[in-house]
Amino acid sequence: MNKEQLGLTLPSTNDTYYILIYEHKHGDDLGLYKTYEGAYNAGVSMMRATADEWGEDVSDLGDFELWNSWTEIAGDTEFFRVEEIELND
């Protein structure tokens, strides 16, 4: 059954969402967020958790500094970025 047969209507939207993309040696991890800040903060949280797993102390780095130095910290093998996307009808 499709949505018309079920009597469902979906709202027309043109909302903006943000994808956090974490590229690493095992592939890419993606997360979808309603705000840029949400995606960015999730990325920073992942960076801090990963650094902790590696035994790296990044506690003296602010979020902005950590984000901008992550590729170097990860030995040029991991990358984070946030991309804006539109959800269309």
GIMO-V572720 format. One line per field, one symbol per residue. ss: DSSP state (2 for helix, 1 for strand, 0 for the rest). phi: phi as a letter, one per 40 degrees, with the letter a starting at -180 (. if undefined). burial: b if it has 9 or more other ideal C-beta (glycine too) atoms within 8 Angstrom, else e. A space follows every 50 residues. Layout:
ss=???
phi=???
burial=???
//
This chain:
ss=00000000000000111111111100111111100222222222222222 222000000000222222222220000011111111100
phi=.cccccgcbbccbbccbbbcbbcacchbbbbbbcbccccccccccccccc ccccgccbccccdcccdcbddcdcgfbbababbcbbcbd
burial=eeeeeeeeeeeeeeeebbbbbbebeeeeeebebeebebbbbbbbebbbeb beeeeeebeeeebeebbebbeebbeeebbbebeeeeeee
//
